[in-house]
């Protein structure tokens, strides 16, 4: 295991990821056995968001550069897989004027997913070449530029992406148990990356760029690795999204989703995988409560008014409060295995 | 042909003026406290909503409405600094950026909740807009007003920064804030002034945006501010000259794209503009006129 600094960090990463997987799997299994049908859909969406948050964490948590383009990469992953996997008959109907013979072939689910991962990963690599050269704010602005570019391509190349309309007819490949398995895999990947020597070097460089540079850390290269890995995980989340819902449209891959997942990551604490998981769970459940209030329910005989926009206010408030009160998030640098394993003061 | 070029250049100038106006407001705050104020768009929107309210409660005089809107934006900017940005003043740039995002999200949804998710017509600024013909060139009076107002705002800002006591303090603060405080100048006053100025510029921008669109909705300021950010980054974040330059460059790029791109690609104008911007940033990662950073390199 020479990607790790020591066998200790491997052990920590392994047990941490295992514990989180147990938590994630038990929630999923509980829902599979006791949930109603519409619960399954909600929980599946929560798992997709978990994947997005983990993909975001790999870059943002280790480099401390705010990334706002993650929904764009998720969208790319979803659309590319969807275009490959949708049967020809349906594509002839829904994409009659698609260029480059996009509506004249179909592939099985696995090869579509692989193509989607390869292409999105390649795009992430290309954009990464630009991103890693920029310093904090500049990099964030370029991620916004990526989001806007991808979104306007989705919206205006209606011959390929259908724009605001739904891209339909994607066969349902995954169910809840498959995404639980994928989530566990991604938790392991993200956690291993965090504890690997690249992850540690990256986090050191985000704390003090000059010193890390002086110690011989190749910051650009490592950021590029983190960015590309993050892009791959985001593409995977997009594939999972498309493979369950059956229809996708460009709208969900824009600012509202960016903010939602960002709030999840920030609430838990972006430097730790445990934080990412906790934040996703808290916001998912919290938001269901807020959405219930939004519709204007009657509680104990009291009729509440319909309050559109309440969920947005709640998300914004979470971000602001966390940033003001505790800007490392709820758990900061803490990882779950520290409850059980005695470690030296965590880096 | 020459008429066409002049016509499009004038268009570019007025587009650029709007971006420059907003970008200046962002840059002045950033240069002093390193905050990327994404909530600037909502300061603009407050100006718009204020116009809507004032028009609804029967203020006929447009001058009163203009002054009211600018006043509302200034108050809003200073208020936001006090309640949201003061606690994160000394935190790192990422914390400030995310706080500003949160504030922006809260305000947008408050407008949605308290007013309406749909656009509401505000017609009281239409009087600024009438067509003018100069030979064969057709422009709108609004474009002239906008360009002139921006140039005036830049002029006054330069005078303020060079001549007034607070202005000099602000310029000093952008170089070394600690030193300025050691000289006995209150940090709160310098920063509040910076926010007040950014609010003022946002208010002016709000008037022109409303005059052109004739309606106000919760995301009124979001897209213009996104563009203005890009302008700031291209110009060199933290440099006021850079913000103005970036703003006009962006305006020129947008109009250029509209001219060059075929009709069917018109909707993808933003994609092309942002792509060009990304290329510029590859060429100059810190922006065109960025202040020299001390990163261990020889100065």
Interface residues (C-beta under 8 A of the other chain):
Chain A: X64 X65 X66 X130 X133 X134 X135 X136 X137 X138 X140 X141 X142 X144 X145 X146 X148 X149 X152 X153 X155 X156 X157 X210 X259 X262 X263 X266 X307 X308 X309 X310 X311 X312 X313 X315 X316 X317 X318 X319 X320 X323 X324 X327
Chain B: X36 X84 X87 X88 X91 X92 X93 X94 X95 X97 X98 X99 X101 X102 X103 X104 X105 X106 X107 X108 X109 X110 X111 X112 X113 X117 X226 X229 X230 X233 X237 X265 X267 X268 X270 X271 X274 X275 X277 X278 X281 X282 X285 X286 X287 X295 X296
